[in-house]
């Protein structure tokens, strides 16, 4: 299944979650600056709405026309464009079902699998400190945060 960066690890972990747990958080190790408030907020919201993910507003984005020389096609409405973050939080039975039923389907992340089942995923305000470190220049930003 094409989900996020490490789909097999999430799928394997979900197989081992005890049924006594109501909420499952999925977080990637490339975001070392997640804080307790973000985690607690995700858990509390998932109790009410079944699935949540964190996002931060972005600066300005434009849609480009790739086939016509990489020129700006239009500016996107910034109020509708966000940077996705983890953790994502779900009711355990919902995310387990999403992984079982959507195995082999292409999805951008765990919340996409839940949306494929027809469930809404609520967006919570993330944290600008919750940066993802995947490239060398990300390390410079992380050093500032330390």
TORLOVO-782114 format. One line per field, with one value per residue: residue number from 1; x, y, z of N, C-alpha, C, O, CB in turn. Coordinates in steps of 0.05 Angstrom, whole numbers, plus 5000, padded with zeros to 4 digits. Glycine has a CB too. Layout:
TORLOVO-782114
k = (NUM;...)
nu = (X;...)
nv = (Y;...)
nw = (Z;...)
cau = (X;...)
cav = (Y;...)
caw = (Z;...)
cu = (X;...)
cv = (Y;...)
cw = (Z;...)
ou = (X;...)
ov = (Y;...)
ow = (Z;...)
cbu = (X;...)
cbv = (Y;...)
cbw = (Z;...)
//
This chain:
TORLOVO-782114
k = (1;2;3;4;5;6;7;8;9;10;11;12;13;14;15;16;17;18;19;20;21;22;23;24;25;26;27;28;29;30;31;32;33;34;35;36;37;38;39;40;41;42;43;44;45;46;47;48;49;50;51;52;53;54;55;56;57;58;59;60;61;62;63;64;65;66;67;68;69;70;71;72;73;74;75;76;77;78;79;80;81;82;83;84;85;86;87;88;89;90;91;92;93;94;95;96;97;98;99;100;101;102;103;104;105;106;107;108;109;110;111;112;113;114;115;116;117;118;119;120;121;122;123;124;125;126;127;128;129;130;131;132;133;134;135;136;137;138;139;140;141;142;143;144;145;146)
nu = (5017;5011;5024;5041;5108;5125;5089;5084;5103;5064;5018;5034;5041;4989;4964;4979;4957;4924;4856;4835;4849;4824;4838;4885;4948;4986;5049;5106;5175;5207;5193;5213;5199;5147;5096;5069;5018;4999;4994;4957;4914;4901;4886;4841;4806;4799;4768;4719;4708;4726;4770;4829;4876;4937;4953;4988;4981;5005;5054;5052;5024;5026;4993;5022;5032;5053;5060;5067;5116;5127;5103;5069;5004;4959;4947;4940;4887;4907;4881;4861;4901;4946;5001;5011;5016;5041;5023;4972;4908;4863;4802;4813;4788;4770;4816;4842;4806;4807;4858;4855;4813;4828;4876;4929;4911;4926;4946;4955;4966;4952;4903;4879;4865;4824;4787;4775;4741;4696;4693;4698;4755;4779;4812;4863;4897;4965;5034;5084;5133;5136;5169;5188;5241;5276;5311;5377;5377;5334;5356;5382;5341;5321;5363;5360;5313;5328)
nv = (4977;5044;5089;5146;5151;5103;5054;4999;4995;5022;4992;4942;4955;4968;4919;4898;4928;4930;4913;4942;4994;5056;5099;5113;5139;5163;5176;5207;5192;5231;5280;5308;5348;5349;5366;5359;5385;5384;5329;5315;5346;5322;5270;5281;5306;5264;5229;5252;5261;5218;5218;5255;5304;5341;5407;5461;5529;5552;5592;5626;5593;5570;5543;5506;5501;5446;5421;5462;5488;5501;5548;5596;5580;5593;5629;5599;5597;5617;5608;5559;5523;5480;5456;5390;5353;5306;5286;5240;5222;5170;5134;5070;5024;5044;5062;5014;4984;5015;5006;4950;4946;4979;4960;4959;5001;5066;5119;5182;5188;5165;5188;5196;5144;5135;5173;5151;5111;5139;5172;5232;5272;5311;5374;5399;5455;5455;5458;5505;5492;5438;5412;5376;5334;5320;5333;5361;5417;5422;5409;5454;5488;5457;5459;5512;5509;5477)
nw = (5000;4984;5026;5060;5089;5113;5107;5119;5171;5201;5189;5209;5263;5277;5277;5325;5365;5425;5439;5481;5477;5457;5424;5373;5359;5305;5288;5256;5259;5239;5258;5309;5346;5366;5413;5480;5483;5430;5423;5464;5448;5399;5415;5448;5411;5374;5403;5400;5345;5315;5277;5267;5243;5245;5222;5192;5173;5110;5075;5015;4960;4893;4837;4787;4716;4692;4642;4607;4611;4665;4687;4729;4741;4772;4832;4895;4943;5003;5052;5047;5041;5071;5112;5121;5182;5231;5297;5273;5294;5311;5321;5345;5321;5273;5243;5239;5209;5162;5143;5134;5096;5054;5035;4990;4961;4934;4974;5005;5058;5126;5141;5092;5078;5116;5099;5050;5065;5074;5118;5156;5169;5218;5221;5259;5290;5280;5300;5288;5306;5301;5261;5202;5192;5139;5100;5088;5095;5130;5178;5195;5211;5253;5288;5305;5335;5377)
cau = (5000;5027;5015;5062;5135;5130;5063;5085;5106;5038;5000;5043;5035;4960;4957;4987;4944;4904;4829;4828;4855;4804;4850;4912;4962;5006;5068;5130;5199;5221;5183;5221;5191;5119;5095;5046;4993;4990;4986;4933;4892;4893;4871;4814;4789;4793;4747;4693;4702;4737;4795;4840;4904;4947;4963;4996;4978;5029;5057;5037;5028;5014;4991;5038;5025;5077;5062;5072;5140;5130;5095;5048;4977;4942;4954;4920;4876;4923;4865;4853;4925;4960;5022;5003;5034;5033;5009;4945;4895;4839;4791;4828;4774;4767;4841;4848;4788;4816;4881;4846;4796;4841;4902;4936;4902;4944;4936;4977;4972;4932;4877;4867;4852;4799;4769;4766;4719;4673;4692;4711;4778;4780;4838;4871;4920;4990;5054;5106;5157;5134;5180;5196;5270;5281;5333;5399;5369;5316;5372;5388;5317;5320;5384;5349;5293;5341)
cav = (5000;5069;5108;5159;5142;5076;5042;4973;4998;5029;4968;4921;4964;4967;4891;4891;4945;4916;4924;4959;5021;5068;5118;5107;5161;5156;5199;5199;5198;5254;5304;5304;5370;5348;5372;5347;5398;5374;5301;5315;5357;5302;5249;5291;5310;5238;5217;5263;5261;5193;5220;5282;5307;5368;5421;5489;5546;5556;5618;5628;5572;5573;5519;5510;5485;5430;5414;5486;5502;5508;5575;5597;5578;5610;5630;5584;5611;5609;5599;5531;5507;5476;5437;5368;5344;5285;5260;5236;5206;5157;5112;5046;5006;5058;5061;4986;4977;5029;4991;4924;4948;4994;4949;4960;5026;5088;5140;5200;5185;5149;5201;5191;5117;5138;5188;5132;5096;5157;5186;5258;5275;5339;5387;5415;5472;5443;5476;5511;5478;5409;5410;5349;5335;5300;5343;5374;5444;5420;5407;5482;5497;5442;5470;5537;5502;5465)
caw = (5000;4983;5046;5075;5086;5123;5111;5131;5200;5212;5186;5228;5290;5282;5282;5352;5385;5442;5436;5504;5470;5440;5406;5363;5347;5285;5286;5243;5274;5227;5271;5337;5363;5374;5442;5495;5477;5405;5427;5480;5432;5379;5429;5456;5388;5362;5419;5391;5316;5305;5263;5265;5235;5249;5198;5196;5149;5095;5063;4991;4941;4867;4821;4762;4692;4687;4614;4591;4618;4694;4693;4748;4729;4789;4861;4910;4966;5026;5074;5041;5037;5097;5113;5138;5203;5249;5296;5266;5315;5301;5336;5337;5303;5247;5228;5233;5187;5139;5133;5124;5072;5033;5029;4962;4948;4937;4992;5012;5087;5140;5141;5066;5080;5131;5082;5029;5077;5076;5144;5156;5186;5228;5220;5283;5286;5289;5311;5270;5316;5294;5234;5192;5184;5118;5082;5102;5103;5152;5202;5204;5225;5277;5306;5317;5354;5400)
cu = (5018;5016;5040;5090;5140;5104;5064;5088;5080;5019;5008;5037;5005;4950;4962;4973;4922;4877;4820;4834;4834;4816;4878;4923;4983;5024;5094;5155;5215;5212;5189;5211;5161;5117;5070;5020;4982;4980;4960;4909;4882;4877;4843;4796;4781;4771;4720;4687;4714;4764;4804;4868;4911;4957;4970;4990;5005;5031;5041;5044;5015;5013;5006;5027;5050;5081;5069;5095;5143;5123;5072;5021;4958;4953;4932;4912;4890;4906;4856;4877;4940;4982;5013;5024;5024;5037;4981;4933;4869;4828;4804;4813;4771;4793;4849;4831;4798;4840;4874;4832;4809;4869;4906;4927;4922;4931;4960;4985;4950;4904;4863;4853;4825;4779;4758;4743;4694;4671;4707;4735;4781;4808;4841;4895;4944;5008;5076;5132;5158;5144;5188;5224;5275;5304;5354;5391;5349;5331;5379;5364;5315;5340;5375;5329;5305;5354)
cv = (5025;5089;5119;5148;5113;5061;5015;4975;5005;5005;4947;4929;4962;4938;4883;4908;4930;4929;4941;4988;5032;5086;5109;5132;5150;5180;5189;5208;5222;5281;5302;5326;5371;5353;5359;5359;5388;5346;5300;5325;5337;5279;5258;5295;5284;5224;5227;5258;5236;5195;5249;5281;5336;5380;5449;5505;5550;5585;5619;5605;5579;5546;5525;5492;5471;5425;5438;5502;5512;5537;5574;5598;5595;5609;5615;5601;5601;5599;5570;5512;5505;5455;5414;5361;5319;5296;5263;5218;5195;5139;5087;5029;5018;5056;5032;4977;4990;5015;4964;4927;4962;4984;4949;4985;5048;5109;5156;5197;5169;5162;5198;5164;5119;5153;5170;5115;5113;5172;5212;5257;5305;5349;5404;5432;5458;5463;5481;5499;5449;5404;5381;5351;5312;5308;5357;5402;5444;5419;5435;5493;5483;5452;5495;5530;5489;5487)
cw = (5000;5002;5060;5070;5094;5128;5125;5162;5213;5212;5206;5257;5296;5287;5311;5373;5399;5439;5460;5498;5451;5418;5398;5351;5328;5281;5273;5259;5263;5239;5301;5356;5370;5404;5454;5488;5450;5408;5442;5464;5411;5392;5436;5433;5375;5378;5409;5362;5301;5290;5261;5254;5241;5224;5207;5170;5136;5086;5037;4972;4915;4853;4795;4740;4683;4657;4597;4602;4647;4700;4713;4734;4745;4817;4876;4934;4991;5050;5070;5037;5063;5093;5132;5158;5216;5277;5283;5287;5305;5323;5326;5317;5275;5231;5222;5209;5161;5127;5121;5097;5049;5026;4998;4948;4953;4954;5000;5041;5100;5139;5114;5065;5094;5114;5060;5039;5080;5102;5141;5175;5193;5227;5246;5276;5296;5301;5291;5280;5309;5266;5228;5182;5164;5100;5099;5112;5126;5179;5213;5220;5252;5298;5320;5339;5379;5417)
ou = (5037;4999;5057;5095;5158;5098;5046;5077;5074;5007;4991;5029;4998;4931;4950;4977;4905;4875;4799;4824;4827;4805;4894;4910;4997;5015;5103;5154;5234;5222;5171;5214;5151;5135;5052;4999;4958;4959;4941;4887;4858;4858;4824;4772;4758;4756;4700;4665;4711;4779;4788;4882;4894;4968;4960;4995;5025;5012;5017;5067;4994;5030;5003;5016;5067;5103;5076;5094;5159;5137;5057;5017;4942;4966;4908;4927;4886;4915;4845;4873;4946;4982;5007;5048;5000;5052;4969;4947;4853;4842;4806;4825;4771;4792;4860;4841;4797;4842;4885;4838;4801;4884;4889;4934;4934;4908;4982;5008;4931;4884;4839;4832;4805;4755;4736;4726;4672;4651;4726;4734;4785;4827;4824;4911;4945;4999;5085;5151;5179;5129;5194;5230;5277;5315;5349;5398;5346;5322;5380;5368;5308;5334;5381;5328;5293;5366)
ov = (5026;5106;5105;5136;5100;5055;5009;4959;4995;4998;4935;4913;4954;4934;4864;4903;4918;4954;4954;5006;5019;5087;5100;5146;5131;5201;5167;5230;5231;5302;5295;5324;5392;5344;5350;5345;5383;5339;5286;5314;5335;5270;5243;5287;5281;5208;5212;5252;5234;5176;5267;5261;5354;5367;5460;5495;5551;5601;5613;5597;5593;5529;5546;5471;5482;5426;5434;5527;5530;5550;5555;5614;5610;5590;5618;5617;5578;5582;5558;5489;5525;5439;5419;5362;5312;5315;5284;5201;5210;5129;5082;5022;5003;5049;5027;4963;4978;5012;4956;4913;4958;4999;4941;4989;5050;5117;5146;5202;5160;5148;5198;5161;5107;5146;5173;5105;5103;5185;5215;5242;5321;5334;5420;5425;5449;5483;5462;5496;5436;5394;5365;5368;5289;5291;5365;5409;5464;5428;5439;5506;5495;5454;5500;5543;5491;5481)
ow = (5015;4994;5069;5048;5083;5151;5140;5176;5235;5232;5219;5273;5319;5302;5321;5397;5387;5437;5458;5513;5432;5396;5415;5335;5334;5273;5277;5271;5275;5231;5317;5381;5378;5419;5440;5487;5448;5397;5434;5466;5406;5381;5431;5434;5365;5366;5410;5355;5277;5291;5254;5256;5241;5206;5227;5148;5149;5088;5038;4970;4914;4857;4783;4745;4669;4647;4573;4602;4652;4716;4714;4716;4734;4825;4870;4945;4998;5065;5089;5031;5076;5075;5155;5152;5213;5281;5282;5298;5292;5340;5302;5297;5255;5207;5201;5191;5139;5102;5101;5078;5026;5013;4983;4925;4974;4950;5003;5048;5086;5137;5112;5053;5086;5114;5051;5023;5088;5108;5126;5195;5175;5233;5253;5259;5320;5312;5278;5265;5310;5249;5245;5165;5172;5086;5122;5134;5140;5199;5237;5241;5272;5321;5343;5359;5401;5437)
cbu = (4981;5028;4996;5056;5153;5147;5050;5108;5128;5025;5001;5073;5045;4945;4973;5016;4933;4913;4809;4842;4883;4785;4851;4911;4975;4993;5074;5131;5217;5217;5152;5250;5199;5105;5095;5051;4996;5013;5008;4937;4901;4918;4887;4817;4804;4818;4750;4694;4713;4718;4794;4839;4909;4969;4942;5026;4965;5031;5088;5042;5018;5029;4961;5068;5013;5075;5037;5047;5144;5158;5086;5051;4967;4913;4957;4932;4846;4940;4840;4836;4944;4939;5049;4996;5038;5049;5006;4941;4892;4844;4759;4833;4746;4759;4863;4843;4759;4824;4902;4828;4771;4841;4905;4924;4874;4951;4921;4970;4976;4941;4879;4889;4870;4805;4783;4789;4726;4648;4706;4691;4805;4768;4841;4877;4916;5003;5065;5109;5157;5105;5205;5176;5288;5256;5322;5423;5358;5298;5398;5394;5291;5325;5410;5336;5274;5363)
cbv = (5000;5080;5095;5157;5159;5077;5039;4957;5019;5053;4957;4916;4993;4978;4872;4893;4970;4916;4901;4950;5024;5085;5147;5083;5179;5146;5210;5209;5174;5254;5307;5303;5396;5321;5402;5349;5429;5375;5286;5332;5382;5291;5240;5317;5327;5221;5224;5293;5285;5181;5208;5297;5300;5368;5422;5492;5573;5537;5624;5655;5545;5594;5511;5505;5503;5403;5401;5503;5525;5501;5590;5623;5549;5600;5659;5557;5608;5631;5617;5530;5519;5466;5449;5343;5367;5259;5249;5224;5222;5142;5111;5030;4999;5087;5075;4967;4985;5058;4988;4910;4963;5023;4920;4937;5035;5100;5128;5228;5212;5146;5231;5192;5097;5153;5213;5114;5085;5142;5168;5280;5264;5341;5405;5397;5500;5429;5464;5541;5481;5399;5428;5339;5332;5296;5362;5376;5460;5395;5392;5500;5493;5412;5475;5554;5482;5444)
cbw = (5024;4954;5067;5105;5100;5149;5085;5120;5206;5197;5157;5225;5294;5257;5263;5355;5371;5471;5432;5529;5457;5457;5419;5342;5369;5258;5315;5215;5274;5197;5266;5339;5350;5365;5447;5524;5475;5384;5442;5505;5418;5366;5455;5472;5367;5361;5449;5396;5303;5286;5236;5292;5206;5271;5176;5205;5156;5071;5057;4977;4951;4851;4815;4767;4669;4701;4604;4589;4601;4703;4667;4766;4728;4788;4871;4920;4968;5036;5076;5016;5015;5118;5124;5120;5224;5245;5324;5236;5341;5276;5334;5362;5314;5251;5244;5257;5192;5146;5155;5144;5079;5040;5040;4949;4959;4909;5016;5007;5101;5169;5147;5044;5094;5157;5070;5021;5104;5072;5166;5165;5173;5256;5195;5307;5299;5265;5338;5267;5347;5297;5232;5170;5209;5102;5060;5084;5080;5150;5197;5180;5209;5272;5291;5295;5342;5391)
//
